[in-house]
Amino acid sequence: MCFTTLSLFAGSDVQVPTGGRGNGMGNASVALSDFWAIQNNQAGLASFQSVAASFYYQNRFLISELGLKSFGFTLPTRNGTFGLSYQNFGYTQYHETKVGLAFGKSFGERFSAGLQIDYLAYKLTGEYGQANLLTFELGIQHKISEKVVIGAHAFNPIRAKLSNDPEERVPSVFRLGAAFNVSEELVLVLETEKNLDYKPNIRTGLEYKLAEKIFARVGYESVPALTGSENLSISSQYSFGFGLCLGALEVDFAAQIHQTLGWSPSLSMIYRFTKPD
């Protein structure tokens, strides 16, 4: 098996922020407590109190072979909220799959924590290689005040191995950010991300409530070069999106515009089978 070839791809997309809401705000989602905490920061699941199911699709740079698909399900209990998620990226020659089992729990009124066990599968067609492994991710959120929440999240902090070669590892990704509830209508988010293989990434965005069930969003994200690539400039990615609540159904659309690679539209839908307690 040629794991050296596989490692050039592995981990490139299984840990990216998911959900139309976060996509519309520059992917700054580590301090949010919505359904997509199931992928973005499992601590946020503690505040999501509905039995719900979801679907998400992003058409990366309008290339169908780079499509990212995700499904999820949440189940709140008296002790916390469980989540089950499935995510797939790729095409016939190469694909990544991630299946996660998550749990988020509140500790008092201001602090929550979450943990997710991940099964990761990577495959290149032919004899190039495949890998199947287990890792985990964990996160915390702290409500500093009624208007400010901070969040932190770590994906694969153990740097799980792809093979017996100590250099063949799934990337570790760390995120730290905050959400500011400026008013009942306006939310500001700010976040930094550090993939150990890349320079730091900055994300920021806002959400404005246009009407009782309609939301507008804009955001910005820097796209870092590889660590050590001092001659490569950081690219920019801008985003916008809209959200609509139709009773038990929530629909979120977003589009991200990379200054070089172009458009990446996304759509997510969440259906709540029960109302929050």
C-alpha positions in Angstrom: 0.0 0.0 0.0 1.3 3.4 -0.9 0.4 5.4 2.2 2.7 8.2 1.2 0.5 9.0 -1.7 -2.6 8.7 0.4 -1.3 11.0 3.1 -1.1 13.9 0.6 -4.9 13.8 0.6 -6.0 12.5 4.0 -7.7 14.8 6.4 -8.2 17.5 3.9 -12.0 17.8 4.3 -13.3 15.6 7.1 -12.8 18.4 9.7 -14.1 21.4 7.8 -16.9 23.4 9.4 -20.3 22.2 8.2 -23.8 23.7 7.9 -25.3 26.5 5.8 -25.5 28.9 8.8 -21.8 28.7 9.6 -20.8 28.7 5.9 -22.6 32.0 5.5 -20.6 33.6 8.3 -17.1 32.7 7.1 -17.2 29.3 8.7 -16.8 30.9 12.1 -18.9 28.4 14.1 -17.0 27.1 17.1 -19.0 29.3 19.5 -22.4 28.6 18.1 -24.9 26.2 19.7 -27.1 25.1 16.8 -27.6 21.7 15.3 -24.3 21.8 13.4 -22.4 21.7 16.6 -22.6 18.0 15.9 -19.7 18.7 13.4 -18.3 22.0 14.5 -18.1 21.9 18.3 -19.9 19.1 20.2 -20.1 21.2 23.3 -22.9 23.2 21.5 -25.1 20.1 21.4 -25.8 20.6 25.1 -28.0 23.6 24.2 -29.8 21.8 21.3 -32.9 20.2 22.8 -34.8 18.8 19.8 -34.9 15.4 18.2 -33.8 16.4 14.7 -32.3 15.2 11.4 -30.3 17.1 8.9 -28.9 17.1 5.4 -26.0 19.2 4.0 -24.3 19.5 0.6 -21.6 21.8 -0.6 -20.5 22.0 -4.2 -16.9 22.9 -3.9 -15.8 25.4 -6.5 -18.7 24.2 -8.7 -17.0 20.9 -9.3 -19.3 17.9 -8.6 -16.3 15.6 -7.9 -15.4 17.8 -4.9 -18.9 17.7 -3.4 -19.1 17.4 0.4 -22.2 15.6 1.8 -23.3 15.3 5.4 -26.2 13.8 7.4 -26.9 14.0 11.1 -29.3 13.1 13.9 -29.6 14.4 17.4 -31.3 12.9 20.5 -31.6 15.0 23.7 -31.8 13.2 27.1 -31.9 14.4 30.7 -28.2 14.0 31.0 -27.2 15.6 27.7 -27.6 15.4 23.9 -26.3 12.6 21.7 -25.5 13.1 18.0 -24.8 10.8 15.1 -23.2 12.1 11.9 -22.0 10.9 8.6 -19.8 12.9 6.2 -18.4 12.0 2.8 -16.1 13.9 0.4 -14.6 12.9 -2.9 -15.2 11.0 -6.1 -14.6 7.6 -7.7 -10.8 7.7 -7.5 -10.5 9.2 -4.0 -12.8 9.7 -1.1 -12.9 10.4 2.6 -15.6 9.2 5.0 -16.2 10.2 8.6 -18.7 8.7 11.0 -19.1 10.3 14.4 -20.9 9.6 17.6 -21.1 12.7 19.8 -22.3 13.7 23.3 -22.7 17.2 24.6 -23.5 18.1 28.3 -24.0 21.2 30.3 -22.3 21.7 33.6 -24.3 24.5 35.3 -25.8 27.4 33.3 -22.7 28.7 31.8 -20.3 25.8 30.8 -20.7 22.9 28.4 -18.4 20.3 27.0 -18.7 17.7 24.2 -16.8 14.7 22.9 -17.1 12.8 19.7 -15.5 9.4 18.6 -14.7 9.4 14.9 -14.3 6.6 12.5 -12.3 7.8 9.5 -11.9 6.0 6.2 -9.6 7.1 3.3 -9.4 5.3 -0.1 -7.5 5.8 -3.3 -8.6 3.6 -6.2 -6.2 0.8 -7.3 -3.1 0.0 -5.3 -2.3 3.4 -4.0 -3.7 2.7 -0.5 -6.5 2.9 2.0 -6.7 3.5 5.7 -9.3 3.0 8.4 -8.8 4.4 11.9 -10.4 5.8 15.0 -9.7 9.2 16.6 -11.7 11.8 18.6 -12.6 15.4 18.9 -13.7 17.5 21.8 -14.8 21.0 22.6 -16.0 23.4 25.3 -18.2 26.5 25.4 -18.4 29.1 28.2 -21.1 31.7 28.5 -19.2 34.6 29.9 -22.3 36.8 30.0 -25.8 36.9 28.4 -24.2 38.4 25.3 -20.8 36.6 25.0 -20.0 33.0 24.4 -16.5 31.6 23.8 -15.7 28.2 22.3 -12.7 26.0 21.8 -12.4 22.7 19.8 -9.8 20.2 19.0 -10.0 17.7 16.1 -7.7 14.6 16.3 -5.4 16.0 19.0 -3.6 12.7 19.2 -2.5 13.0 15.5 -3.7 9.5 14.6 -1.5 7.5 12.3 -2.3 6.5 8.8 0.4 3.8 8.7 3.4 2.5 10.6 5.4 5.4 9.3 5.4 8.0 12.1 5.2 10.9 9.5 2.0 9.6 8.0 -0.7 11.2 10.2 -4.2 12.7 10.0 -3.8 16.5 10.6 -4.7 17.9 14.0 -6.9 21.1 13.9 -7.5 23.5 16.8 -10.1 26.3 16.9 -10.8 29.1 19.3 -13.5 31.7 18.9 -16.4 33.8 20.3 -20.0 34.8 19.5 -21.3 38.2 20.5 -25.1 38.5 20.7 -25.1 42.3 20.2 -28.9 42.5 20.2 -31.9 40.2 19.5 -31.4 40.8 15.8 -27.6 40.8 15.5 -24.9 38.1 16.2 -21.2 38.6 15.5 -18.7 35.7 15.4 -14.9 35.6 15.4 -12.6 32.6 15.2 -9.1 31.5 14.6 -8.1 28.0 13.4 -4.7 26.3 13.5 -4.1 23.2 11.4 -0.7 22.0 12.4 0.2 21.6 8.7 -0.9 25.2 7.8 -0.5 28.7 9.0 -3.3 30.1 11.2 -6.7 30.9 9.7 -8.9 33.9 10.7 -12.7 33.8 10.3 -15.3 36.4 11.0 -19.0 36.9 10.2 -22.4 38.2 11.3 -26.0 37.2 11.2 -28.9 39.6 11.1 -32.5 38.8 11.8 -34.5 40.4 9.0 -37.9 39.2 10.2 -39.2 36.6 12.7 -38.2 33.7 10.5 -35.7 35.1 8.0 -31.9 35.6 8.6 -29.2 37.2 6.4 -25.4 36.4 6.9 -22.1 37.6 5.6 -18.5 36.5 6.4 -14.8 36.4 5.6 -12.2 33.7 5.9 -8.4 33.8 5.3 -7.1 30.7 3.5 -3.6 30.0 4.8 -0.6 28.6 3.0 1.3 25.5 4.2 3.6 26.1 7.2 7.0 27.0 5.9 5.7 28.4 2.6 6.8 31.9 3.4 6.6 33.1 -0.2 3.0 32.2 -0.6 0.4 34.9 0.2 -2.7 34.1 2.1 -5.8 34.0 0.0 -9.2 35.4 0.9 -12.7 33.8 0.9 -15.9 35.8 1.2 -19.3 34.4 2.0 -23.0 35.3 2.3 -26.1 33.3 3.1 -29.7 33.3 4.1 -31.8 31.3 6.6 -35.5 30.5 6.6 -37.6 28.8 9.3 -40.7 27.0 8.0 -42.2 25.6 11.2 -40.3 22.4 12.0 -38.0 22.8 8.9 -35.0 25.1 8.8 -33.3 25.8 5.5 -30.0 27.6 5.1 -28.3 28.6 1.9 -24.7 29.9 1.6 -22.2 30.7 -1.0 -18.4 31.1 -0.5 -16.3 33.0 -3.0 -12.6 32.1 -3.1 -10.6 34.9 -4.8 -8.8 32.4 -7.0 -10.8 29.2 -7.2 -14.3 30.7 -7.4 -17.7 29.8 -6.0 -18.8 27.1 -3.4 -22.5 27.1 -2.8 -24.0 25.0 0.0 -27.4 24.0 1.2 -28.5 22.5 4.6 -31.8 21.5 5.9 -32.8 20.6 9.5 -36.1 19.0 10.5 -37.1 19.0 14.2 -39.3 16.1 15.2 -39.8 17.6 18.6 -39.8 21.1 20.0 -37.3 22.2 22.6 -38.4 21.7 26.2 
